Amino acid sequence: MKRIKIKELLVSGELGSEILVKGWVRTKRGNKNIVFIALNDGSTILNIQVVAETSLFDENLLRDITTGACIAVTGKLVESQGQGQNIEISATSIELYGKSDAETYPLQKKGHSMEFLRENAHLRFRTNTFGAVFRIRHSMAFAIHKYFNDKGFFYLHTPIITASDAEGAGEMFHVTTFDINGAPRGEDGSVDFKSDFFGRQTNLTVSGQLEGELGAMALGDIYTFGPTFRAENSNTPRHLAEFWMIEPEMAFYDLTDNMDLAEDFVKYLIRYALENCKNDLEFLNNMIDKNLLDRLRFVVENDFVRIPYTQAVEILTASDKKWEYPVGWGRDLQAEHERFLVEEHFKRPVILTDYPREIKAFYMKQNDDGKTVRAMDVLFPGIGEIIGGSQREESLEKLLSRMREMKIPEHDLWWYLDTRRFGTAPHSGFGLGFERLILFVTGMSNIRDVIPFPRTPKNAEF
């Protein structure tokens, strides 16, 4: 008999039909005459109840069926006699695939802390919360590819190992085949990478943007979606050393086009989650964040406010709020400032534009005022910035001037500059941190809880 997944069974199962399900035991209860087993196979947050008459089964088998055990159940689908479910399985055969020692199984009890589950990340997928989170994560990844494919974008695989530092941050993981204690040195004492695998110093990428721009200058509209890395020694609920980024780059887009795409994109993703992840979202709304569904609908149902950075600073300065971080023109806005604009002042998502050039990256298009660049940040309730982007500087002269100001070596980015030398064009792009998106869509509060195996300082166990 062919196995049926519980998700499919709950939607299309016919009463009276003989079925085979396989999964892991969530709970078992009963008496000397009958046993009730809640079975879950990961396809849905919902369990199927298995009813087993003790007279039909070996006593040792039933004793070995404990929380966490893996079993296969054959039986008849019948109308449930109890509350909480419409159908259940009247078992005729049970096969025990794998026992789970009730004394040592870490998830035997309910109500474990998130920290405990992070320490047992190899098993946390089996909990309701993390099952819901990672099903939603899958759905969002699928929706991202579907959105861009349907719009005619091309998926570009940019390198994980690179010699460039897209952001100029300097906080990068180095890649080398040298022995850490025996790397060859030049006359000045620095490591000589000429005999290393790539013949030069290389790192794990912090962004696929610069390579993405190369693709956009030939293919028109591209997007990247892959892992990126920051060697930032930061133990906060918002930081990871390894995280995933979605970075579209579009030829012939100006800043307005860029904002239009960003707003449409995130609304599409949230709408997709509301339509396709209903059971998981309802669970997270009930158990993790009571305002989750309202906040998701809030984003979908409202047009985003679009204002310049300068106006945002004026609003923040005029408010009666006491800020932890000072507000002033030329300073980066912090999460407290961004959330005030979204949640209290405008009561809508906000896109800030035209930031001071001194606090933004070298590749952003300079405005005629000589002080600002055509940058944009999309701000969401509960999270602050979720997207950052800009119109890119297409002028070779202005780009070179800015690189020299910021002491970025031209010889390291000769290939990037060639896009401005040969057939330059107006173009724009943005970056969306995938884990930031999943934080918002699931209502989780710590970024380590929305990636399967978090990489943070002193943590690379699995």
DRENDO-1510 file (C-alpha; in Angstrom, 1 decimal, always signed):
<recs>
REC; n; res; u; v; w
REC; 1; MET; +0.0; +0.0; +0.0 .
REC; 2; LYS; +1.3; +3.5; -0.9 .
REC; 3; ARG; +1.8; +5.9; +2.0 .
REC; 4; ILE; -0.3; +9.0; +2.1 .
REC; 5; LYS; +0.9; +12.2; +3.8 .
REC; 6; ILE; -1.1; +13.5; +6.7 .
REC; 7; LYS; -1.6; +16.9; +5.0 .
REC; 8; GLU; -3.2; +15.2; +2.0 .
REC; 9; LEU; -5.2; +12.8; +4.2 .
REC; 10; LEU; -6.8; +15.6; +6.1 .
REC; 11; VAL; -7.9; +17.3; +2.9 .
REC; 12; SER; -8.9; +14.5; +0.6 .
REC; 13; GLY; -9.2; +11.3; +2.8 .
REC; 14; GLU; -12.4; +9.2; +2.2 .
REC; 15; LEU; -14.1; +7.7; +5.2 .
REC; 16; GLY; -13.9; +3.9; +5.1 .
REC; 17; SER; -10.8; +3.8; +3.0 .
REC; 18; GLU; -7.8; +1.7; +3.9 .
REC; 19; ILE; -4.7; +4.0; +4.3 .
REC; 20; LEU; -1.0; +3.9; +5.3 .
REC; 21; VAL; +0.6; +6.7; +7.2 .
REC; 22; LYS; +4.1; +7.1; +8.6 .
REC; 23; GLY; +5.4; +9.6; +11.1 .
REC; 24; TRP; +6.6; +10.4; +14.6 .
REC; 25; VAL; +4.6; +10.1; +17.8 .
REC; 26; ARG; +3.8; +13.4; +19.5 .
REC; 27; THR; +1.7; +12.0; +22.3 .
REC; 28; LYS; +0.2; +8.7; +23.5 .
REC; 29; ARG; -2.5; +8.2; +26.0 .
REC; 30; GLY; -5.1; +5.5; +26.8 .
REC; 31; ASN; -6.1; +2.7; +29.1 .
REC; 32; LYS; -5.9; -1.1; +29.2 .
REC; 33; ASN; -8.5; -1.3; +26.4 .
REC; 34; ILE; -7.6; +1.4; +23.9 .
REC; 35; VAL; -4.6; +3.6; +23.0 .
REC; 36; PHE; -4.8; +7.0; +21.3 .
REC; 37; ILE; -1.6; +8.1; +19.4 .
REC; 38; ALA; -1.1; +11.6; +18.0 .
REC; 39; LEU; +1.0; +11.1; +14.8 .
REC; 40; ASN; +2.8; +13.8; +12.8 .
REC; 41; ASP; +4.8; +13.4; +9.6 .
REC; 42; GLY; +6.0; +17.0; +9.2 .
REC; 43; SER; +3.8; +17.8; +6.2 .
REC; 44; THR; +1.4; +19.9; +8.3 .
REC; 45; ILE; +1.3; +21.2; +11.9 .
REC; 46; LEU; -1.9; +19.1; +12.3 .
REC; 47; ASN; -1.7; +15.6; +13.8 .
REC; 48; ILE; -3.8; +12.6; +12.9 .
REC; 49; GLN; -5.2; +10.6; +15.7 .
REC; 50; VAL; -4.5; +6.9; +15.6 .
REC; 51; VAL; -6.9; +4.6; +17.7 .
REC; 52; ALA; -5.5; +1.2; +18.6 .
REC; 53; GLU; -7.5; -1.4; +20.5 .
REC; 54; THR; -5.0; -3.1; +22.8 .
REC; 55; SER; -6.4; -6.6; +22.2 .
REC; 56; LEU; -5.2; -6.4; +18.5 .
REC; 57; PHE; -1.6; -5.5; +19.2 .
REC; 58; ASP; +1.4; -7.0; +21.1 .
REC; 59; GLU; +1.7; -5.5; +24.5 .
REC; 60; ASN; +5.5; -4.9; +24.1 .
REC; 61; LEU; +4.9; -3.0; +20.8 .
REC; 62; LEU; +2.4; -0.7; +22.4 .
REC; 63; ARG; +4.8; -0.1; +25.4 .
REC; 64; ASP; +7.6; +0.9; +23.0 .
REC; 65; ILE; +5.5; +3.5; +21.2 .
REC; 66; THR; +6.5; +6.6; +23.1 .
REC; 67; THR; +6.9; +10.3; +22.3 .
REC; 68; GLY; +9.4; +10.7; +19.6 .
REC; 69; ALA; +9.2; +7.1; +18.3 .
REC; 70; CYS; +8.7; +6.6; +14.5 .
REC; 71; ILE; +6.0; +4.3; +13.3 .
REC; 72; ALA; +4.0; +3.2; +10.3 .
REC; 73; VAL; +0.2; +2.7; +10.7 .
REC; 74; THR; -2.2; +0.9; +8.5 .
REC; 75; GLY; -5.9; +1.2; +9.2 .
REC; 76; LYS; -9.3; +2.5; +8.2 .
REC; 77; LEU; -10.2; +6.1; +8.1 .
REC; 78; VAL; -13.2; +6.7; +10.3 .
REC; 79; GLU; -15.2; +9.5; +11.7 .
REC; 80; SER; -13.7; +10.7; +15.0 .
REC; 81; GLN; -15.7; +10.1; +18.1 .
REC; 82; GLY; -13.8; +12.7; +20.1 .
REC; 83; GLN; -13.3; +16.5; +20.0 .
REC; 84; GLY; -10.6; +18.3; +18.1 .
REC; 85; GLN; -10.6; +16.3; +14.9 .
REC; 86; ASN; -13.1; +15.2; +12.3 .
REC; 87; ILE; -11.4; +12.0; +11.3 .
REC; 88; GLU; -9.1; +9.4; +12.8 .
REC; 89; ILE; -7.5; +6.1; +11.9 .
REC; 90; SER; -8.7; +2.9; +13.4 .
REC; 91; ALA; -5.4; +0.9; +13.3 .
REC; 92; THR; -5.2; -2.6; +12.1 .
REC; 93; SER; -1.4; -2.8; +11.9 .
REC; 94; ILE; +1.5; -0.8; +13.4 .
REC; 95; GLU; +5.2; -1.2; +12.6 .
REC; 96; LEU; +7.8; +0.4; +14.9 .
REC; 97; TYR; +10.6; +1.9; +12.9 .
REC; 98; GLY; +12.5; +3.5; +15.6 .
REC; 99; LYS; +12.2; +3.6; +19.4 .
REC; 100; SER; +12.6; +6.7; +21.5 .
REC; 101; ASP; +13.8; +6.3; +25.0 .
REC; 102; ALA; +11.4; +8.2; +27.2 .
REC; 103; GLU; +14.0; +8.7; +29.9 .
REC; 104; THR; +16.6; +10.4; +27.6 .
REC; 105; TYR; +14.6; +11.9; +24.7 .
REC; 106; PRO; +15.2; +15.7; +25.1 .
REC; 107; LEU; +11.8; +16.7; +23.9 .
REC; 108; GLN; +9.8; +14.4; +26.1 .
REC; 109; LYS; +8.3; +17.3; +28.0 .
REC; 110; LYS; +6.4; +20.4; +26.7 .
REC; 111; GLY; +7.2; +24.0; +27.3 .
REC; 112; HIS; +11.0; +24.0; +26.6 .
REC; 113; SER; +12.7; +27.4; +26.4 .
REC; 114; MET; +13.9; +28.7; +23.0 .
REC; 115; GLU; +17.5; +28.6; +24.4 .
REC; 116; PHE; +17.1; +24.9; +25.2 .
REC; 117; LEU; +15.8; +24.2; +21.7 .
REC; 118; ARG; +18.7; +26.1; +20.2 .
REC; 119; GLU; +21.1; +23.9; +22.2 .
REC; 120; ASN; +19.2; +20.9; +20.7 .
REC; 121; ALA; +18.9; +22.4; +17.2 .
REC; 122; HIS; +19.2; +18.9; +15.7 .
REC; 123; LEU; +15.8; +17.9; +17.2 .
REC; 124; ARG; +13.9; +21.2; +17.4 .
REC; 125; PHE; +12.4; +20.6; +13.9 .
REC; 126; ARG; +10.1; +18.1; +15.7 .
REC; 127; THR; +8.4; +20.7; +17.8 .
REC; 128; ASN; +5.2; +22.4; +16.6 .
REC; 129; THR; +6.8; +25.9; +16.6 .
REC; 130; PHE; +9.9; +25.0; +14.6 .
REC; 131; GLY; +7.9; +22.8; +12.2 .
REC; 132; ALA; +5.7; +25.8; +11.5 .
REC; 133; VAL; +8.7; +28.2; +11.1 .
REC; 134; PHE; +10.6; +26.0; +8.6 .
REC; 135; ARG; +7.5; +25.1; +6.5 .
REC; 136; ILE; +6.9; +28.9; +6.2 .
REC; 137; ARG; +10.6; +29.4; +5.4 .
REC; 138; HIS; +10.2; +26.9; +2.5 .
REC; 139; SER; +7.1; +28.6; +1.3 .
REC; 140; MET; +8.7; +32.0; +1.3 .
REC; 141; ALA; +11.7; +30.6; -0.7 .
REC; 142; PHE; +9.4; +29.1; -3.3 .
REC; 143; ALA; +7.4; +32.3; -3.5 .
REC; 144; ILE; +10.5; +34.4; -4.1 .
REC; 145; HIS; +11.5; +32.2; -7.1 .
REC; 146; LYS; +7.9; +32.2; -8.4 .
REC; 147; TYR; +7.6; +36.0; -8.1 .
REC; 148; PHE; +10.8; +36.8; -10.0 .
REC; 149; ASN; +10.3; +34.0; -12.6 .
REC; 150; ASP; +6.8; +35.2; -13.3 .
REC; 151; LYS; +8.2; +38.8; -13.9 .
REC; 152; GLY; +10.8; +37.6; -16.3 .
REC; 153; PHE; +13.8; +37.9; -14.0 .
REC; 154; PHE; +16.7; +35.5; -14.4 .
REC; 155; TYR; +18.2; +33.7; -11.3 .
REC; 156; LEU; +21.9; +34.4; -11.2 .
REC; 157; HIS; +24.2; +32.3; -9.1 .
REC; 158; THR; +26.9; +34.7; -7.8 .
REC; 159; PRO; +30.0; +33.4; -6.1 .
REC; 160; ILE; +30.3; +32.5; -2.4 .
REC; 161; ILE; +34.1; +32.8; -2.6 .
REC; 162; THR; +35.2; +36.3; -3.8 .
REC; 163; ALA; +38.1; +38.7; -3.8 .
REC; 164; SER; +35.8; +41.8; -3.4 .
REC; 165; ASP; +34.2; +43.4; -0.4 .
REC; 166; ALA; +31.0; +44.8; -1.7 .
REC; 167; GLU; +30.1; +46.9; +1.3 .
REC; 168; GLY; +33.6; +48.0; +2.3 .
REC; 169; ALA; +32.9; +46.6; +5.7 .
REC; 170; GLY; +36.1; +44.6; +6.1 .
REC; 171; GLU; +34.4; +42.1; +8.4 .
REC; 172; MET; +34.9; +39.0; +6.2 .
REC; 173; PHE; +35.8; +35.4; +6.6 .
REC; 174; HIS; +39.1; +34.6; +4.8 .
REC; 175; VAL; +39.4; +31.6; +2.5 .
REC; 176; THR; +42.8; +30.0; +2.2 .
REC; 177; THR; +44.6; +26.6; +1.9 .
REC; 178; PHE; +47.6; +27.9; +3.8 .
REC; 179; ASP; +48.5; +26.3; +7.2 .
REC; 180; ILE; +47.4; +28.8; +9.8 .
REC; 181; ASN; +50.9; +28.7; +11.4 .
REC; 182; GLY; +53.0; +28.4; +8.2 .
REC; 183; ALA; +51.7; +30.9; +5.7 .
REC; 184; PRO; +54.4; +32.4; +3.5 .
REC; 185; ARG; +55.3; +36.0; +4.1 .
REC; 186; GLY; +56.5; +38.8; +2.0 .
REC; 187; GLU; +59.3; +41.2; +2.8 .
REC; 188; ASP; +57.0; +43.5; +4.7 .
REC; 189; GLY; +55.8; +40.6; +6.9 .
REC; 190; SER; +52.3; +40.3; +5.4 .
REC; 191; VAL; +51.0; +37.0; +4.0 .
REC; 192; ASP; +52.0; +36.4; +0.4 .
REC; 193; PHE; +48.9; +34.9; -1.2 .
REC; 194; LYS; +50.5; +34.3; -4.7 .
REC; 195; SER; +51.1; +30.6; -3.9 .
REC; 196; ASP; +47.7; +30.2; -2.3 .
REC; 197; PHE; +44.9; +28.3; -4.1 .
REC; 198; PHE; +43.4; +31.3; -5.9 .
REC; 199; GLY; +46.7; +33.2; -6.1 .
REC; 200; ARG; +45.3; +36.1; -4.1 .
REC; 201; GLN; +43.5; +36.9; -0.9 .
REC; 202; THR; +39.8; +35.7; -1.0 .
REC; 203; ASN; +36.9; +35.8; +1.3 .
REC; 204; LEU; +33.4; +34.5; +1.8 .
REC; 205; THR; +31.0; +36.9; +0.2 .
REC; 206; VAL; +29.1; +39.6; +2.1 .
REC; 207; SER; +26.8; +40.3; -0.9 .
REC; 208; GLY; +26.2; +39.2; -4.5 .
REC; 209; GLN; +25.3; +42.7; -5.6 .
REC; 210; LEU; +28.3; +43.7; -7.5 .
REC; 211; GLU; +28.4; +40.5; -9.5 .
REC; 212; GLY; +24.6; +40.8; -9.9 .
REC; 213; GLU; +25.1; +44.2; -11.6 .
REC; 214; LEU; +27.3; +42.5; -14.2 .
REC; 215; GLY; +24.4; +40.2; -15.1 .
REC; 216; ALA; +21.8; +43.0; -15.2 .
REC; 217; MET; +23.9; +44.9; -17.7 .
REC; 218; ALA; +23.4; +42.1; -20.2 .
REC; 219; LEU; +20.3; +40.1; -19.1 .
REC; 220; GLY; +18.2; +43.1; -18.0 .
REC; 221; ASP; +16.6; +41.8; -14.8 .
REC; 222; ILE; +18.3; +39.3; -12.5 .
REC; 223; TYR; +18.1; +38.2; -8.9 .
REC; 224; THR; +20.4; +36.4; -6.6 .
REC; 225; PHE; +19.3; +34.3; -3.6 .
REC; 226; GLY; +22.1; +32.6; -1.6 .
REC; 227; PRO; +24.1; +32.6; +1.6 .
REC; 228; THR; +26.2; +35.6; +2.6 .
REC; 229; PHE; +28.7; +35.9; +5.5 .
REC; 230; ARG; +29.7; +38.6; +8.0 .
REC; 231; ALA; +32.5; +38.0; +10.5 .
REC; 232; GLU; +30.9; +40.4; +13.0 .
REC; 233; ASN; +31.4; +39.4; +16.6 .
REC; 234; SER; +27.9; +40.3; +17.6 .
REC; 235; ASN; +25.7; +38.2; +19.9 .
REC; 236; THR; +22.3; +39.9; +19.4 .
REC; 237; PRO; +18.9; +38.6; +18.4 .
REC; 238; ARG; +19.3; +40.3; +15.0 .
REC; 239; HIS; +22.7; +39.1; +13.8 .
REC; 240; LEU; +24.0; +35.9; +12.2 .
REC; 241; ALA; +27.4; +35.1; +10.7 .
REC; 242; GLU; +25.8; +33.2; +7.9 .
REC; 243; PHE; +22.5; +34.4; +6.4 .
REC; 244; TRP; +20.7; +34.4; +3.1 .
REC; 245; MET; +20.1; +37.4; +0.9 .
REC; 246; ILE; +17.7; +38.1; -2.0 .
REC; 247; GLU; +19.3; +40.8; -4.3 .
REC; 248; PRO; +17.5; +41.8; -7.5 .
REC; 249; GLU; +19.3; +44.1; -10.0 .
REC; 250; MET; +17.4; +45.8; -12.8 .
REC; 251; ALA; +18.7; +47.6; -15.9 .
REC; 252; PHE; +16.9; +50.8; -16.8 .
REC; 253; TYR; +15.2; +51.1; -13.3 .
REC; 254; ASP; +15.3; +54.5; -11.5 .
REC; 255; LEU; +14.7; +54.9; -7.8 .
REC; 256; THR; +10.9; +55.1; -8.2 .
REC; 257; ASP; +10.9; +51.9; -10.2 .
REC; 258; ASN; +13.0; +50.3; -7.5 .
REC; 259; MET; +10.6; +51.3; -4.8 .
REC; 260; ASP; +7.6; +50.1; -6.8 .
REC; 261; LEU; +9.2; +46.7; -7.2 .
REC; 262; ALA; +10.3; +46.4; -3.5 .
REC; 263; GLU; +6.8; +47.2; -2.3 .
REC; 264; ASP; +5.1; +44.9; -4.7 .
REC; 265; PHE; +7.6; +42.1; -3.9 .
REC; 266; VAL; +7.2; +42.1; -0.1 .
REC; 267; LYS; +3.4; +42.4; -0.4 .
REC; 268; TYR; +3.3; +39.4; -2.7 .
REC; 269; LEU; +5.4; +37.4; -0.3 .
REC; 270; ILE; +3.2; +38.2; +2.7 .
REC; 271; ARG; +0.0; +37.6; +0.7 .
REC; 272; TYR; +1.4; +34.3; -0.4 .
REC; 273; ALA; +2.1; +33.3; +3.2 .
REC; 274; LEU; -1.4; +34.3; +4.3 .
REC; 275; GLU; -3.0; +32.2; +1.5 .
REC; 276; ASN; -0.7; +29.2; +1.7 .
REC; 277; CYS; +0.5; +28.9; +5.3 .
REC; 278; LYS; -2.8; +29.4; +7.1 .
REC; 279; ASN; -2.5; +26.6; +9.7 .
REC; 280; ASP; +1.1; +27.4; +10.6 .
REC; 281; LEU; +0.4; +31.1; +10.8 .
REC; 282; GLU; -2.6; +30.6; +13.0 .
REC; 283; PHE; -0.6; +28.4; +15.4 .
REC; 284; LEU; +2.2; +31.0; +15.6 .
REC; 285; ASN; -0.4; +33.8; +16.1 .
REC; 286; ASN; -1.9; +31.9; +19.0 .
REC; 287; MET; +1.3; +30.6; +20.6 .
REC; 288; ILE; +4.1; +33.1; +19.8 .
REC; 289; ASP; +2.7; +36.5; +18.8 .
REC; 290; LYS; -1.0; +37.4; +19.2 .
REC; 291; ASN; -0.6; +40.3; +16.8 .
REC; 292; LEU; +1.1; +38.4; +14.0 .
REC; 293; LEU; -1.8; +38.0; +11.6 .
REC; 294; ASP; -3.0; +41.6; +12.1 .
REC; 295; ARG; +0.6; +42.9; +11.4 .
REC; 296; LEU; +0.8; +40.8; +8.2 .
REC; 297; ARG; -2.5; +42.1; +6.9 .
REC; 298; PHE; -1.5; +45.6; +7.9 .
REC; 299; VAL; +1.4; +45.5; +5.5 .
REC; 300; VAL; -0.6; +44.0; +2.6 .
REC; 301; GLU; -3.6; +46.4; +3.0 .
REC; 302; ASN; -1.7; +49.7; +3.2 .
REC; 303; ASP; +0.2; +51.7; +0.6 .
REC; 304; PHE; +3.8; +52.4; +1.8 .
REC; 305; VAL; +4.6; +56.0; +2.8 .
REC; 306; ARG; +7.6; +57.4; +0.8 .
REC; 307; ILE; +9.5; +60.3; +2.4 .
REC; 308; PRO; +13.1; +61.6; +2.2 .
REC; 309; TYR; +15.5; +60.9; +5.0 .
REC; 310; THR; +15.7; +64.7; +5.7 .
REC; 311; GLN; +11.9; +64.8; +6.4 .
REC; 312; ALA; +12.1; +61.7; +8.6 .
REC; 313; VAL; +14.8; +63.4; +10.7 .
REC; 314; GLU; +12.6; +66.5; +11.1 .
REC; 315; ILE; +9.7; +64.3; +12.3 .
REC; 316; LEU; +11.9; +62.5; +14.8 .
REC; 317; THR; +13.5; +65.7; +16.1 .
REC; 318; ALA; +10.1; +67.3; +16.6 .
REC; 319; SER; +8.6; +64.3; +18.5 .
REC; 320; ASP; +8.4; +64.2; +22.3 .
REC; 321; LYS; +10.1; +60.8; +22.4 .
REC; 322; LYS; +13.3; +60.3; +24.4 .
REC; 323; TRP; +15.7; +58.4; +22.2 .
REC; 324; GLU; +18.3; +55.9; +23.3 .
REC; 325; TYR; +20.3; +56.9; +20.2 .
REC; 326; PRO; +20.6; +60.6; +19.2 .
REC; 327; VAL; +18.8; +61.9; +16.1 .
REC; 328; GLY; +20.5; +64.3; +13.7 .
REC; 329; TRP; +21.0; +64.8; +10.0 .
REC; 330; GLY; +23.9; +62.7; +8.9 .
REC; 331; ARG; +23.4; +60.0; +11.4 .
REC; 332; ASP; +22.2; +56.5; +10.7 .
REC; 333; LEU; +18.7; +55.9; +11.9 .
REC; 334; GLN; +18.3; +53.1; +14.5 .
REC; 335; ALA; +15.5; +50.6; +14.9 .
REC; 336; GLU; +13.8; +52.7; +17.5 .
REC; 337; HIS; +13.6; +55.6; +15.1 .
REC; 338; GLU; +12.4; +53.5; +12.2 .
REC; 339; ARG; +9.7; +51.8; +14.2 .
REC; 340; PHE; +8.4; +55.1; +15.5 .
REC; 341; LEU; +7.9; +56.3; +12.0 .
REC; 342; VAL; +6.1; +53.1; +11.0 .
REC; 343; GLU; +4.1; +52.2; +14.2 .
REC; 344; GLU; +3.4; +55.6; +15.8 .
REC; 345; HIS; +3.7; +58.5; +13.3 .
REC; 346; PHE; +2.5; +57.2; +9.9 .
REC; 347; LYS; +0.9; +53.9; +11.1 .
REC; 348; ARG; +2.0; +52.4; +7.7 .
REC; 349; PRO; +5.1; +50.8; +6.3 .
REC; 350; VAL; +7.6; +53.5; +5.2 .
REC; 351; ILE; +10.2; +53.9; +2.5 .
REC; 352; LEU; +12.9; +56.4; +3.3 .
REC; 353; THR; +14.9; +57.8; +0.4 .
REC; 354; ASP; +17.8; +60.2; -0.4 .
REC; 355; TYR; +20.2; +59.5; +2.5 .
REC; 356; PRO; +23.3; +61.5; +3.2 .
REC; 357; ARG; +26.1; +60.2; +1.0 .
REC; 358; GLU; +28.6; +60.0; +3.9 .
REC; 359; ILE; +26.7; +57.1; +5.5 .
REC; 360; LYS; +26.0; +55.1; +2.4 .
REC; 361; ALA; +28.0; +52.8; +0.1 .
REC; 362; PHE; +30.2; +54.1; -2.8 .
REC; 363; TYR; +28.1; +52.6; -5.6 .
REC; 364; MET; +24.9; +54.6; -4.8 .
REC; 365; LYS; +23.9; +57.3; -7.4 .
REC; 366; GLN; +24.7; +60.8; -6.2 .
REC; 367; ASN; +22.0; +63.4; -6.2 .
REC; 368; ASP; +22.6; +66.9; -7.7 .
REC; 369; ASP; +22.6; +68.5; -4.3 .
REC; 370; GLY; +26.1; +67.0; -3.7 .
REC; 371; LYS; +25.0; +65.8; -0.2 .
REC; 372; THR; +22.6; +62.9; -0.7 .
REC; 373; VAL; +22.4; +59.7; -2.7 .
REC; 374; ARG; +19.4; +57.9; -4.3 .
REC; 375; ALA; +19.2; +55.3; -1.5 .
REC; 376; MET; +16.0; +53.7; -0.2 .
REC; 377; ASP; +15.2; +51.7; +3.0 .
REC; 378; VAL; +11.9; +49.9; +3.5 .
REC; 379; LEU; +10.7; +50.0; +7.1 .
REC; 380; PHE; +8.3; +47.5; +8.7 .
REC; 381; PRO; +6.4; +47.4; +12.0 .
REC; 382; GLY; +8.1; +45.4; +14.7 .
REC; 383; ILE; +11.4; +45.1; +12.8 .
REC; 384; GLY; +12.5; +48.4; +11.3 .
REC; 385; GLU; +14.5; +48.1; +8.1 .
REC; 386; ILE; +13.7; +45.0; +6.1 .
REC; 387; ILE; +15.0; +46.1; +2.6 .
REC; 388; GLY; +17.9; +48.4; +1.7 .
REC; 389; GLY; +18.7; +49.5; -1.9 .
REC; 390; SER; +19.5; +52.3; -4.2 .
REC; 391; GLN; +19.8; +53.5; -7.8 .
REC; 392; ARG; +23.3; +52.6; -8.7 .
REC; 393; GLU; +25.8; +55.2; -9.9 .
REC; 394; GLU; +26.2; +54.7; -13.7 .
REC; 395; SER; +28.7; +57.5; -14.3 .
REC; 396; LEU; +32.2; +56.2; -14.4 .
REC; 397; GLU; +33.7; +59.6; -13.4 .
REC; 398; LYS; +31.4; +60.0; -10.4 .
REC; 399; LEU; +31.9; +56.4; -9.3 .
REC; 400; LEU; +35.7; +56.7; -9.6 .
REC; 401; SER; +35.6; +60.0; -7.6 .
REC; 402; ARG; +33.6; +58.4; -4.8 .
REC; 403; MET; +35.9; +55.3; -4.7 .
REC; 404; ARG; +38.9; +57.6; -4.3 .
REC; 405; GLU; +37.2; +59.5; -1.5 .
REC; 406; MET; +36.5; +56.2; +0.3 .
REC; 407; LYS; +40.0; +54.8; -0.5 .
REC; 408; ILE; +38.6; +51.8; -2.3 .
REC; 409; PRO; +41.3; +50.4; -4.6 .
REC; 410; GLU; +40.3; +50.7; -8.3 .
REC; 411; HIS; +42.5; +47.8; -9.4 .
REC; 412; ASP; +40.5; +45.4; -7.2 .
REC; 413; LEU; +37.2; +46.4; -9.0 .
REC; 414; TRP; +38.4; +46.9; -12.5 .
REC; 415; TRP; +35.8; +44.4; -13.7 .
REC; 416; TYR; +33.0; +46.4; -12.0 .
REC; 417; LEU; +34.2; +49.7; -13.5 .
REC; 418; ASP; +34.1; +48.1; -17.0 .
REC; 419; THR; +30.3; +48.1; -16.8 .
REC; 420; ARG; +30.5; +51.9; -16.7 .
REC; 421; ARG; +33.1; +52.0; -19.5 .
REC; 422; PHE; +31.3; +49.8; -21.9 .
REC; 423; GLY; +27.6; +50.5; -22.4 .
REC; 424; THR; +26.7; +51.9; -19.0 .
REC; 425; ALA; +23.0; +52.3; -18.3 .
REC; 426; PRO; +20.8; +53.6; -15.4 .
REC; 427; HIS; +20.1; +50.6; -13.1 .
REC; 428; SER; +18.9; +49.9; -9.6 .
REC; 429; GLY; +18.6; +47.1; -7.0 .
REC; 430; PHE; +18.0; +46.2; -3.4 .
REC; 431; GLY; +18.7; +43.5; -0.8 .
REC; 432; LEU; +16.3; +41.7; +1.4 .
REC; 433; GLY; +17.7; +39.6; +4.3 .
REC; 434; PHE; +15.8; +36.4; +4.1 .
REC; 435; GLU; +15.9; +35.7; +7.8 .
REC; 436; ARG; +14.6; +39.2; +8.5 .
REC; 437; LEU; +11.7; +38.4; +6.3 .
REC; 438; ILE; +11.1; +35.1; +8.1 .
REC; 439; LEU; +11.3; +36.9; +11.5 .
REC; 440; PHE; +8.5; +39.2; +10.3 .
REC; 441; VAL; +6.3; +36.6; +8.8 .
REC; 442; THR; +6.5; +34.1; +11.7 .
REC; 443; GLY; +6.5; +36.6; +14.6 .
REC; 444; MET; +9.6; +35.0; +16.1 .
REC; 445; SER; +11.8; +37.3; +18.1 .
REC; 446; ASN; +15.3; +35.9; +17.6 .
REC; 447; ILE; +16.9; +35.5; +14.2 .
REC; 448; ARG; +18.6; +32.2; +15.4 .
REC; 449; ASP; +15.2; +30.7; +15.4 .
REC; 450; VAL; +14.4; +31.2; +11.8 .
REC; 451; ILE; +17.4; +29.5; +10.2 .
REC; 452; PRO; +17.9; +25.8; +10.5 .
REC; 453; PHE; +21.5; +25.8; +11.8 .
REC; 454; PRO; +22.5; +29.3; +13.1 .
REC; 455; ARG; +26.1; +30.4; +12.7 .
REC; 456; THR; +27.0; +32.9; +15.4 .
REC; 457; PRO; +30.1; +33.6; +17.5 .
REC; 458; LYS; +31.4; +30.4; +19.2 .
REC; 459; ASN; +28.5; +28.4; +17.6 .
REC; 460; ALA; +29.0; +26.0; +14.6 .
REC; 461; GLU; +28.1; +22.7; +16.2 .
REC; 462; PHE; +26.2; +21.1; +13.4 .
</recs>
